[in-house]
Amino acid sequence: MVFFIAGGVLFLILGFGIHIMKWHFLISGYNTMSKEKKKNVDVEKLGKLMGLYMYSNGLLMILAGILGELGVDHVITIWVAFMFLSTAYLLIKAQRYDGNMVDKKGKWTGKGKREMKLVYAILVVSALFVLLVFQLTSKPIQVDTGANGFEISGIYGSAYSWSSVEEVALLEKLPIIEKRTNGSEWGSMLKGNFRTSEYGTIKLFVDTEKAPYVFVRMDGQIVIFNLKDPESTRSLYEIFQKKSDLGV
């Protein structure tokens, strides 16, 4: 979460520089224009637009970092959604201040139409990417068991051998989560590495709204997971007890 706070501060500095200090050379696209084309750009309004974009996203990043450190849920999801929507608005609105893209009546020129098609294409691809990430991180956890071990599929998943299992337990409550160190958090779905008060850094593959959870300790590493419903999780726990020849 320190990354978000540092990134937010950087956004605020850049926003202040572009909006107040007139660092227009930082505006992508404008800084590479010829002098003739720059004359057709309302750089004051463009700079203000860029500044407001930087301010809003910077403040939200700082807030997300602070709330994330305090353990508040869903802040990253909100930040990603706001960043995407504000960027879409910026890309579309900025073209209106470029006289090379619109005529005196404010209508798109031929070049302007082509540029906007590219902008829309980028937005569509970005939206599809976000949806893909959401699909990968929000779908139910799948755990496959075999003769030699088990595998947790999907993003952040891995394979483990039965011989490495030291302890198996069924938890009704998760350990206290201090922060996400390298993982994903979409709604109630947590996947990846998280730091906890009781065990330090562990791996979670859980839907926090669907207790219980299978706790597995292996070679000093702890993995906690559950399935799409409590019954499936309990059945999986029984399999783990038999396969690992452990009972708690």
N, C-alpha and C positions, 0 to 999 in steps of 0.2 A: 504493500500500500504506500510505502515511501515513494515508489516510482510515480504514483498518481499525484502525490503532493508536489514533488519536484517538477513533474510535467506541467501541472497546473500553474505553478509559479512562472515557468518558462513561457507558457501561453500568455500570461498577464503582461510579462515584460515585452514580448513581441507585439501584443495588442497595443500597449502604450506607445511603443516605438513607431508603429505604423500610423496610428490614429493621431497621437499628440505630437510626437517628434518628427513626423513626416518622413519616416524611413520608407519611402515608397519603393526603393530598390529591392525591398523584401517581398514585394507583391509578385508572385509567380505569373509569368506571361507579360505583365506590364514592363518588367525590368529588361526584357529582351526585345521590346518593340523599337522600331525606328523612331526618330524624332518626329517625323510626319504623323505616324500613327498615334504617338503619345498625345499629340495635340487634340485628337478626337476622343480622348478618354477623360471623363469627369473624375479625375484622380482623388479629389477631396471627398466626394461621396463614396467612391470605392474604398478609400482608406478608412473612412468611418465604418463602412459595412464590415471590412476586415477586422477592425478593432473590436466592434461589438461581438463578432464571432469568436475572437480570441478571448475576450473578457468572459463571456458566458460559459464557454467550454473550460476555460482555466479555473473559474470559480467552482464549477461542477466537479472537475477533477480533484480539486483540493477537498471539497466536501465529501466526495466519494472515498478519498484516501482516509480522511478522519473517521467517517462512519464505518468504513471497513475495518479499521483498527479497533473500533469499539464493538465489532461483531454484528453490526446491523446487516440484515440480509438484503439481497436484490440490488445493491447499489451499483454493481458493475453492469448489470442488465440495463438499468435506467440510464447510466452514462453512455453505453453503446448505442442505445436507441436515440438519445438526444444528439450524440455526435453525428450519427447518420442523417437524421432529419435536418439538423442545422447545416451540415455540409451540403446536402441537396439544395437547401434554400440559398446558400451562399453561391453555389455554382450557377444557379439559374438567375438570381438577382444581379450578380456581378456583370452579366452580359449586357444588362440594360444600361450600364454606365459606360459601355464601350461603343463609341460612335462608329467604330469600324464594323460593328455587327448590326446596327440598326440605322435606318434612315432618319431624316428630320422629323418624320411623323411617328417615329418610335416603332416602326415595323421592321421585322427581320429582313436583312439583305440576304442574297443568295449564300454568301459566306457565313452569315449569322445562322441561317437555317442548318447548314452543314455542321457548324460548331455545336449547335444545340442538340442535333442528333447524336453527336459524339458524347455530349454531356449526359443525355438520357441513357445512352448505351452503358456508360460507366456506372450510372446510378442503378440500372437494372442488374448489371453484373455484381455490383456491391451488395445489393439486396439479396440476390441469390446466394452469395457467399455467406452472408449473415444467417440466412435460413439454413444453409448446409451445416454451419457450425452449431446452430441451435439444435438441429436434428441429431447431430452426432453426440452432443453433450446432454440432451434432455431425454433421449430414449432410455427405456428400462435397461438395467444392468443384466448381462447374461454371463452366467458362470457354467463352464463345461468341465465335468469331472471325468477322469480316465483312470486307467490302471496305475499309472506312475505319478499322476499329479492332477492339478486343476488349472484352468486358464480363465482369466477374466477378460472378456473381449471388449473391443471398442477403444476409444481414446483413453490414454493413460493406463490401459490394461496391460497385463503381463501373465506369464506362465510360472507355476510354482510346483515343486515336487512334494509328494507326501512325506518323504524322508526328512524334509526340512521343517515340518510342522512341529512346534513345541507345545502349543496350547490352543485349544478350541473352546469357545464359550458362546452363549447366546445372551445378548444384551438387550434390555428393554429401553435403555437410555444411552445416547451417544456420550462420549467424553466431552468435556467443555472445549469447544473449538476457539482458539485464540485468533488465528488468522489463516488465510489461504496463502501458501508459499509457492506452489506451482500446480495449479489445477483449474477447474472450471466450476462456476456456480450459476446455474440457471434455475431460478425458482427454488424448489425444494431439492433439486438434484445436485449433489456434490460429487465431483470426480477428480481424483488426483491427490496431490500432497497437501496436507493441512497440519498446522501446528496445534497441539492440544496441551491442556494444563497437566493432565495425568501422564501422558506417554511421550511427550515431545512431538516430533514430526512423524506422522503416520499416513497411510494411504486410505482414502475413503472412496467407496463406490456405493453411495446410499441415496435413497429418497427419504429425507428426514421426516416426512409425514407418514411413513409406513413401517413403524417398528414391528417386530424386533430386528436385530442386526447380528450377523455372524461375525465374531471376533476371532481372528487367527494370528498367532504369534509364530514367526519363522525366522530363525537365525538372527534374532534381535530386531527384526522388522515386524511391524504390525499392520495388518490389513483388515478393514471392517467393511462389510458389504451387506446388502439385502436385495431381494427380488421384488417383482411387481406387486406381490400381495403377501401378507403374513404367513399364510399356509405354505406357500412355496418356499419362503425363507426357512421355516421350521423344518420342512422336509429336507432341504439342503443341509441344514445343520446336522440332522441325523446321519446323512450320508458322510459328512465330514468326520463325525465321531467314529463311524465304522472304518472309514478309509485310513484315518490317521491312528486308529487303535487307541484313541484317547477318549475319556469321558469326564465331564465336569458336572 
